[in-house]
Structures are given as structure tokens and as C-alpha cells.
Amino acid sequence: MSGGRRFQTCAAGSTLNPLRGKIKAPARTCARRERILTMPNPKRRHSKRRTSLRRSHDAITAGALSECPNCHERKRPHHVCPKCGHYKDREVLEVKEAS
């Protein structure tokens, strides 16, 4: 025999490491072997305090609004005014009047 390690081969042709049972990390094995790999799950339940502390930053805030210098309506900052069509003291859009 040669000096290298010898591994068993399964029916699919891939090699199986004899040291695999001693390694704790789950690794892929031969394709013919039926082994179910599951996703990791939390070991313990999160407390109510920890859950609420995490959710404290999830609140939805109202969008910022500023005043249009032309028509004095509320509009989003750095956007064209939907009422008069002005942006930075000039008319950008033609707004149709409601009839």
C-alpha cells in the first residue's frame, strides 16, 4: 500500500471520509445516503423584553413635509409641488386645473 490515506467510495462514486463521524460540523455526504440537512433554529426563546427592545426601532414615522414657496401648500422636500408645479422658484410642470 502507498503512504496516503484510503477512503471508501460509495455507489455514486464520491468518497466518504472515515474521520467524518468525529467532526461535529455537519458536512455533505455521499449523494446516495439519505441525510436531511436542516436549517439552524434558535436554542432558546427570546424574552418579552428582548423582543420589545428589538422592535422599538420598527415604528413608522410620518414623512417630512415642507411648504411650497409659491403656493404655500404642503409638499415633499426636494420634489415638485403637485399643486402648482413649481420647483426652486420656476415652473417645471404644467398643472391642469380641476373643472
N, CA, C and O atoms as a GROMACS GRO file, in nm:
protein
  396
    1MET      N    1   0.083  -0.119   0.000
    1MET     CA    2   0.000   0.000   0.000
    1MET      C    3   0.086   0.124   0.000
    1MET      O    4   0.200   0.123   0.048
    2SER      N    5   0.031   0.231  -0.056
    2SER     CA    6   0.106   0.356  -0.058
    2SER      C    7   0.087   0.430   0.074
    2SER      O    8   0.007   0.388   0.158
    3GLY      N    9   0.160   0.539   0.094
    3GLY     CA   10   0.158   0.612   0.220
    3GLY      C   11   0.038   0.701   0.240
    3GLY      O   12   0.021   0.755   0.349
    4GLY      N   13  -0.047   0.720   0.139
    4GLY     CA   14  -0.162   0.811   0.151
    4GLY      C   15  -0.279   0.746   0.223
    4GLY      O   16  -0.283   0.624   0.239
    5ARG      N   17  -0.374   0.827   0.266
    5ARG     CA   18  -0.493   0.775   0.331
    5ARG      C   19  -0.585   0.713   0.227
    5ARG      O   20  -0.590   0.757   0.112
    6ARG      N   21  -0.657   0.612   0.269
    6ARG     CA   22  -0.751   0.548   0.179
    6ARG      C   23  -0.891   0.574   0.229
    6ARG      O   24  -0.920   0.553   0.347
    7PHE      N   25  -0.980   0.619   0.141
    7PHE     CA   26  -1.119   0.645   0.176
    7PHE      C   27  -1.206   0.546   0.102
    7PHE      O   28  -1.173   0.498  -0.007
    8GLN      N   29  -1.320   0.515   0.164
    8GLN     CA   30  -1.415   0.427   0.098
    8GLN      C   31  -1.490   0.507  -0.008
    8GLN      O   32  -1.506   0.629   0.003
    9THR      N   33  -1.535   0.438  -0.109
    9THR     CA   34  -1.618   0.504  -0.210
    9THR      C   35  -1.756   0.442  -0.204
    9THR      O   36  -1.772   0.322  -0.181
   10CYS      N   37  -1.857   0.528  -0.225
   10CYS     CA   38  -1.994   0.477  -0.224
   10CYS      C   39  -2.032   0.442  -0.368
   10CYS      O   40  -1.951   0.452  -0.459
   11ALA      N   41  -2.157   0.400  -0.384
   11ALA     CA   42  -2.203   0.356  -0.516
   11ALA      C   43  -2.207   0.471  -0.616
   11ALA      O   44  -2.196   0.448  -0.736
   12ALA      N   45  -2.223   0.596  -0.566
   12ALA     CA   46  -2.230   0.710  -0.658
   12ALA      C   47  -2.092   0.753  -0.705
   12ALA      O   48  -2.080   0.830  -0.800
   13GLY      N   49  -1.987   0.702  -0.640
   13GLY     CA   50  -1.852   0.733  -0.684
   13GLY      C   51  -1.781   0.839  -0.601
   13GLY      O   52  -1.662   0.861  -0.620
   14SER      N   53  -1.852   0.906  -0.507
   14SER     CA   54  -1.785   1.006  -0.424
   14SER      C   55  -1.721   0.936  -0.304
   14SER      O   56  -1.760   0.825  -0.268
   15THR      N   57  -1.625   1.002  -0.244
   15THR     CA   58  -1.551   0.939  -0.135
   15THR      C   59  -1.614   0.974  -0.001
   15THR      O   60  -1.671   1.082   0.015
   16LEU      N   61  -1.603   0.883   0.094
   16LEU     CA   62  -1.650   0.903   0.230
   16LEU      C   63  -1.529   0.907   0.322
   16LEU      O   64  -1.445   0.817   0.318
   17ASN      N   65  -1.519   1.008   0.404
   17ASN     CA   66  -1.407   1.024   0.496
   17ASN      C   67  -1.435   0.946   0.622
   17ASN      O   68  -1.541   0.964   0.682
   18PRO      N   69  -1.345   0.858   0.667
   18PRO     CA   70  -1.368   0.782   0.790
   18PRO      C   71  -1.362   0.869   0.914
   18PRO      O   72  -1.413   0.829   1.018
   19LEU      N   73  -1.303   0.988   0.905
   19LEU     CA   74  -1.294   1.077   1.020
   19LEU      C   75  -1.417   1.167   1.032
   19LEU      O   76  -1.425   1.247   1.125
   20ARG      N   77  -1.511   1.155   0.943
   20ARG     CA   78  -1.626   1.244   0.941
   20ARG      C   79  -1.710   1.232   1.068
   20ARG      O   80  -1.764   1.333   1.114
   21GLY      N   81  -1.721   1.115   1.125
   21GLY     CA   82  -1.801   1.097   1.245
   21GLY      C   83  -1.743   1.171   1.364
   21GLY      O   84  -1.817   1.200   1.459
   22LYS      N   85  -1.614   1.202   1.364
   22LYS     CA   86  -1.550   1.270   1.476
   22LYS      C   87  -1.560   1.421   1.464
   22LYS      O   88  -1.531   1.492   1.561
   23ILE      N   89  -1.599   1.472   1.348
   23ILE     CA   90  -1.612   1.615   1.328
   23ILE      C   91  -1.756   1.654   1.359
   23ILE      O   92  -1.849   1.590   1.310
   24LYS      N   93  -1.774   1.760   1.441
   24LYS     CA   94  -1.908   1.798   1.485
   24LYS      C   95  -1.987   1.871   1.377
   24LYS      O   96  -2.110   1.860   1.374
   25ALA      N   97  -1.922   1.944   1.287
   25ALA     CA   98  -1.993   2.022   1.186
   25ALA      C   99  -2.056   1.928   1.084
   25ALA      O  100  -1.989   1.839   1.033
   26PRO      N  101  -2.185   1.946   1.054
   26PRO     CA  102  -2.247   1.860   0.953
   26PRO      C  103  -2.194   1.895   0.815
   26PRO      O  104  -2.195   2.011   0.773
   27ALA      N  105  -2.149   1.794   0.745
   27ALA     CA  106  -2.095   1.816   0.611
   27ALA      C  107  -2.173   1.731   0.513
   27ALA      O  108  -2.242   1.637   0.552
   28ARG      N  109  -2.162   1.766   0.386
   28ARG     CA  110  -2.231   1.686   0.284
   28ARG      C  111  -2.167   1.549   0.276
   28ARG      O  112  -2.045   1.534   0.288
   29THR      N  113  -2.250   1.452   0.257
   29THR     CA  114  -2.200   1.316   0.245
   29THR      C  115  -2.232   1.266   0.105
   29THR      O  116  -2.265   1.345   0.016
   30CYS      N  117  -2.221   1.140   0.087
   30CYS     CA  118  -2.247   1.079  -0.042
   30CYS      C  119  -2.390   1.109  -0.085
   30CYS      O  120  -2.480   1.114  -0.002
   31ALA      N  121  -2.411   1.127  -0.214
   31ALA     CA  122  -2.543   1.162  -0.266
   31ALA      C  123  -2.643   1.048  -0.245
   31ALA      O  124  -2.763   1.073  -0.235
   32ARG      N  125  -2.595   0.925  -0.239
   32ARG     CA  126  -2.686   0.810  -0.224
   32ARG      C  127  -2.736   0.796  -0.080
   32ARG      O  128  -2.843   0.740  -0.057
   33ARG      N  129  -2.658   0.848   0.016
   33ARG     CA  130  -2.700   0.839   0.154
   33ARG      C  131  -2.811   0.938   0.179
   33ARG      O  132  -2.802   1.052   0.134
   34GLU      N  133  -2.914   0.897   0.248
   34GLU     CA  134  -3.023   0.988   0.277
   34GLU      C  135  -2.995   1.056   0.410
   34GLU      O  136  -3.009   0.996   0.516
   35ARG      N  137  -2.956   1.181   0.402
   35ARG     CA  138  -2.928   1.258   0.522
   35ARG      C  139  -2.999   1.392   0.507
   35ARG      O  140  -2.979   1.461   0.407
   36ILE      N  141  -3.079   1.427   0.602
   36ILE     CA  142  -3.157   1.550   0.595
   36ILE      C  143  -3.077   1.661   0.663
   36ILE      O  144  -3.044   1.651   0.781
   37LEU      N  145  -3.048   1.765   0.586
   37LEU     CA  146  -2.981   1.881   0.643
   37LEU      C  147  -3.088   1.984   0.676
   37LEU      O  148  -3.162   2.026   0.588
   38THR      N  149  -3.096   2.025   0.802
   38THR     CA  150  -3.197   2.120   0.844
   38THR      C  151  -3.134   2.257   0.866
   38THR      O  152  -3.014   2.270   0.886
   39MET      N  153  -3.219   2.359   0.862
   39MET     CA  154  -3.174   2.494   0.887
   39MET      C  155  -3.153   2.513   1.038
   39MET      O  156  -3.218   2.446   1.118
   40PRO      N  157  -3.062   2.604   1.077
   40PRO     CA  158  -3.041   2.626   1.220
   40PRO      C  159  -3.162   2.695   1.284
   40PRO      O  160  -3.224   2.782   1.222
   41ASN      N  161  -3.193   2.657   1.404
   41ASN     CA  162  -3.304   2.714   1.479
   41ASN      C  163  -3.252   2.769   1.611
   41ASN      O  164  -3.149   2.723   1.660
   42PRO      N  165  -3.322   2.867   1.670
   42PRO     CA  166  -3.275   2.922   1.797
   42PRO      C  167  -3.284   2.818   1.908
   42PRO      O  168  -3.378   2.738   1.913
   43LYS      N  169  -3.186   2.822   1.997
   43LYS     CA  170  -3.184   2.724   2.107
   43LYS      C  171  -3.284   2.761   2.216
   43LYS      O  172  -3.346   2.674   2.276
   44ARG      N  173  -3.297   2.892   2.241
   44ARG     CA  174  -3.385   2.936   2.348
   44ARG      C  175  -3.481   3.043   2.297
   44ARG      O  176  -3.456   3.110   2.197
   45ARG      N  177  -3.591   3.057   2.369
   45ARG     CA  178  -3.692   3.157   2.336
   45ARG      C  179  -3.642   3.295   2.379
   45ARG      O  180  -3.580   3.309   2.484
   46HIS      N  181  -3.671   3.398   2.297
   46HIS     CA  182  -3.636   3.534   2.334
   46HIS      C  183  -3.737   3.586   2.436
   46HIS      O  184  -3.857   3.560   2.424
   47SER      N  185  -3.688   3.658   2.534
   47SER     CA  186  -3.778   3.712   2.636
   47SER      C  187  -3.862   3.825   2.577
   47SER      O  188  -3.832   3.878   2.470
   48LYS      N  189  -3.969   3.862   2.649
   48LYS     CA  190  -4.056   3.970   2.604
   48LYS      C  191  -3.979   4.102   2.599
   48LYS      O  192  -4.000   4.183   2.509
   49ARG      N  193  -3.891   4.123   2.694
   49ARG     CA  194  -3.813   4.247   2.698
   49ARG      C  195  -3.720   4.256   2.578
   49ARG      O  196  -3.710   4.360   2.514
   50ARG      N  197  -3.652   4.148   2.550
   50ARG     CA  198  -3.558   4.149   2.437
   50ARG      C  199  -3.632   4.169   2.305
   50ARG      O  200  -3.584   4.241   2.217
   51THR      N  201  -3.749   4.106   2.292
   51THR     CA  202  -3.828   4.122   2.170
   51THR      C  203  -3.876   4.265   2.154
   51THR      O  204  -3.869   4.320   2.045
   52SER      N  205  -3.925   4.327   2.262
   52SER     CA  206  -3.975   4.463   2.252
   52SER      C  207  -3.862   4.563   2.233
   52SER      O  208  -3.881   4.666   2.168
   53LEU      N  209  -3.744   4.536   2.286
   53LEU     CA  210  -3.629   4.624   2.263
   53LEU      C  211  -3.587   4.619   2.116
   53LEU      O  212  -3.548   4.721   2.060
   54ARG      N  213  -3.595   4.503   2.056
   54ARG     CA  214  -3.561   4.492   1.914
   54ARG      C  215  -3.665   4.565   1.829
   54ARG      O  216  -3.630   4.629   1.730
   55ARG      N  217  -3.792   4.557   1.867
   55ARG     CA  218  -3.899   4.618   1.789
   55ARG      C  219  -3.913   4.768   1.814
   55ARG      O  220  -3.993   4.833   1.747
   56SER      N  221  -3.840   4.824   1.908
   56SER     CA  222  -3.856   4.965   1.941
   56SER      C  223  -3.816   5.056   1.825
   56SER      O  224  -3.859   5.170   1.819
   57HIS      N  225  -3.736   5.007   1.734
   57HIS     CA  226  -3.691   5.088   1.621
   57HIS      C  227  -3.774   5.062   1.495
   57HIS      O  228  -3.742   5.116   1.389
   58ASP      N  229  -3.877   4.981   1.503
   58ASP     CA  230  -3.956   4.945   1.386
   58ASP      C  231  -4.075   5.038   1.362
   58ASP      O  232  -4.150   5.017   1.266
   59ALA      N  233  -4.093   5.139   1.446
   59ALA     CA  234  -4.209   5.227   1.432
   59ALA      C  235  -4.201   5.307   1.303
   59ALA      O  236  -4.093   5.348   1.260
   60ILE      N  237  -4.315   5.328   1.241
   60ILE     CA  238  -4.322   5.404   1.116
   60ILE      C  239  -4.342   5.552   1.150
   60ILE      O  240  -4.430   5.587   1.228
   61THR      N  241  -4.260   5.636   1.092
   61THR     CA  242  -4.272   5.779   1.116
   61THR      C  243  -4.338   5.845   0.996
   61THR      O  244  -4.332   5.795   0.883
   62ALA      N  245  -4.400   5.959   1.021
   62ALA     CA  246  -4.463   6.034   0.913
   62ALA      C  247  -4.356   6.096   0.825
   62ALA      O  248  -4.252   6.139   0.874
   63GLY      N  249  -4.382   6.100   0.695
   63GLY     CA  250  -4.286   6.159   0.602
   63GLY      C  251  -4.271   6.308   0.626
   63GLY      O  252  -4.364   6.375   0.671
   64ALA      N  253  -4.153   6.360   0.594
   64ALA     CA  254  -4.127   6.502   0.614
   64ALA      C  255  -4.199   6.583   0.507
   64ALA      O  256  -4.203   6.544   0.391
   65LEU      N  257  -4.255   6.696   0.547
   65LEU     CA  258  -4.323   6.786   0.455
   65LEU      C  259  -4.270   6.928   0.475
   65LEU      O  260  -4.237   6.968   0.586
   66SER      N  261  -4.262   7.001   0.367
   66SER     CA  262  -4.221   7.141   0.374
   66SER      C  263  -4.325   7.225   0.302
   66SER      O  264  -4.419   7.171   0.243
   67GLU      N  265  -4.308   7.356   0.305
   67GLU     CA  266  -4.405   7.446   0.245
   67GLU      C  267  -4.354   7.494   0.110
   67GLU      O  268  -4.237   7.530   0.096
   68CYS      N  269  -4.442   7.493   0.010
   68CYS     CA  270  -4.406   7.542  -0.123
   68CYS      C  271  -4.394   7.695  -0.115
   68CYS      O  272  -4.486   7.761  -0.066
   69PRO      N  273  -4.284   7.753  -0.163
   69PRO     CA  274  -4.270   7.899  -0.155
   69PRO      C  275  -4.362   7.974  -0.251
   69PRO      O  276  -4.384   8.094  -0.234
   70ASN      N  277  -4.417   7.905  -0.350
   70ASN     CA  278  -4.503   7.970  -0.448
   70ASN      C  279  -4.649   7.973  -0.403
   70ASN      O  280  -4.710   8.079  -0.397
   71CYS      N  281  -4.705   7.856  -0.371
   71CYS     CA  282  -4.848   7.849  -0.337
   71CYS      C  283  -4.873   7.820  -0.190
   71CYS      O  284  -4.988   7.817  -0.147
   72HIS      N  285  -4.769   7.800  -0.111
   72HIS     CA  286  -4.776   7.777   0.034
   72HIS      C  287  -4.855   7.652   0.070
   72HIS      O  288  -4.915   7.646   0.177
   73GLU      N  289  -4.854   7.552  -0.018
   73GLU     CA  290  -4.914   7.422   0.012
   73GLU      C  291  -4.805   7.331   0.068
   73GLU      O  292  -4.686   7.358   0.052
   74ARG      N  293  -4.847   7.223   0.135
   74ARG     CA  294  -4.751   7.126   0.189
   74ARG      C  295  -4.702   7.038   0.073
   74ARG      O  296  -4.782   6.992  -0.008
   75LYS      N  297  -4.570   7.014   0.067
   75LYS     CA  298  -4.512   6.929  -0.037
   75LYS      C  299  -4.392   6.856   0.021
   75LYS      O  300  -4.341   6.892   0.127
   76ARG      N  301  -4.349   6.752  -0.048
   76ARG     CA  302  -4.230   6.678  -0.004
   76ARG      C  303  -4.106   6.760  -0.036
   76ARG      O  304  -4.100   6.823  -0.142
   77PRO      N  305  -4.007   6.761   0.053
   77PRO     CA  306  -3.887   6.840   0.026
   77PRO      C  307  -3.811   6.786  -0.095
   77PRO      O  308  -3.805   6.664  -0.116
   78HIS      N  309  -3.754   6.875  -0.175
   78HIS     CA  310  -3.676   6.843  -0.295
   78HIS      C  311  -3.761   6.775  -0.403
   78HIS      O  312  -3.708   6.698  -0.484
   79HIS      N  313  -3.891   6.802  -0.405
   79HIS     CA  314  -3.981   6.749  -0.506
   79HIS      C  315  -4.061   6.864  -0.566
   79HIS      O  316  -4.073   6.971  -0.506
   80VAL      N  317  -4.116   6.841  -0.684
   80VAL     CA  318  -4.201   6.939  -0.749
   80VAL      C  319  -4.333   6.947  -0.672
   80VAL      O  320  -4.387   6.845  -0.629
   81CYS      N  321  -4.384   7.067  -0.656
   81CYS     CA  322  -4.511   7.087  -0.587
   81CYS      C  323  -4.624   7.028  -0.674
   81CYS      O  324  -4.635   7.065  -0.791
   82PRO      N  325  -4.707   6.939  -0.620
   82PRO     CA  326  -4.814   6.881  -0.701
   82PRO      C  327  -4.928   6.978  -0.730
   82PRO      O  328  -5.004   6.956  -0.824
   83LYS      N  329  -4.940   7.086  -0.653
   83LYS     CA  330  -5.050   7.182  -0.672
   83LYS      C  331  -5.018   7.283  -0.781
   83LYS      O  332  -5.102   7.309  -0.868
   84CYS      N  333  -4.896   7.341  -0.778
   84CYS     CA  334  -4.866   7.448  -0.874
   84CYS      C  335  -4.759   7.408  -0.976
   84CYS      O  336  -4.745   7.477  -1.077
   85GLY      N  337  -4.684   7.301  -0.953
   85GLY     CA  338  -4.585   7.254  -1.049
   85GLY      C  339  -4.452   7.329  -1.044
   85GLY      O  340  -4.373   7.320  -1.138
   86HIS      N  341  -4.426   7.403  -0.937
   86HIS     CA  342  -4.302   7.478  -0.924
   86HIS      C  343  -4.197   7.398  -0.847
   86HIS      O  344  -4.229   7.318  -0.760
   87TYR      N  345  -4.071   7.423  -0.883
   87TYR     CA  346  -3.957   7.366  -0.810
   87TYR      C  347  -3.844   7.467  -0.818
   87TYR      O  348  -3.805   7.507  -0.928
   88LYS      N  349  -3.791   7.509  -0.704
   88LYS     CA  350  -3.683   7.607  -0.695
   88LYS      C  351  -3.717   7.735  -0.772
   88LYS      O  352  -3.640   7.779  -0.858
   89ASP      N  353  -3.831   7.792  -0.741
   89ASP     CA  354  -3.876   7.921  -0.795
   89ASP      C  355  -3.893   7.923  -0.947
   89ASP      O  356  -3.881   8.030  -1.007
   90ARG      N  357  -3.922   7.813  -1.008
   90ARG     CA  358  -3.954   7.814  -1.151
   90ARG      C  359  -4.056   7.704  -1.178
   90ARG      O  360  -4.063   7.604  -1.107
   91GLU      N  361  -4.136   7.724  -1.284
   91GLU     CA  362  -4.240   7.627  -1.316
   91GLU      C  363  -4.180   7.512  -1.397
   91GLU      O  364  -4.121   7.534  -1.503
   92VAL      N  365  -4.195   7.393  -1.346
   92VAL     CA  366  -4.138   7.274  -1.410
   92VAL      C  367  -4.248   7.195  -1.482
   92VAL      O  368  -4.226   7.143  -1.591
   93LEU      N  369  -4.364   7.185  -1.421
   93LEU     CA  370  -4.476   7.110  -1.476
   93LEU      C  371  -4.597   7.201  -1.499
   93LEU      O  372  -4.619   7.296  -1.424
   94GLU      N  373  -4.671   7.171  -1.602
   94GLU     CA  374  -4.798   7.239  -1.622
   94GLU      C  375  -4.905   7.159  -1.550
   94GLU      O  376  -4.926   7.042  -1.580
   95VAL      N  377  -4.972   7.222  -1.456
   95VAL     CA  378  -5.074   7.153  -1.379
   95VAL      C  379  -5.210   7.190  -1.438
   95VAL      O  380  -5.242   7.308  -1.454
   96LYS      N  381  -5.288   7.088  -1.469
   96LYS     CA  382  -5.423   7.110  -1.522
   96LYS      C  383  -5.517   7.144  -1.406
   96LYS      O  384  -5.514   7.080  -1.302
   97GLU      N  385  -5.598   7.243  -1.426
   97GLU     CA  386  -5.692   7.283  -1.322
   97GLU      C  387  -5.813   7.191  -1.326
   97GLU      O  388  -5.859   7.150  -1.432
   98ALA      N  389  -5.862   7.160  -1.207
   98ALA     CA  390  -5.979   7.073  -1.196
   98ALA      C  391  -6.103   7.149  -1.239
   98ALA      O  392  -6.125   7.262  -1.195
   99SER      N  393  -6.184   7.089  -1.325
   99SER     CA  394  -6.305   7.158  -1.370
   99SER      C  395  -6.428   7.083  -1.330
   99SER      O  396  -6.539   7.126  -1.360
   0.00000   0.00000   0.00000
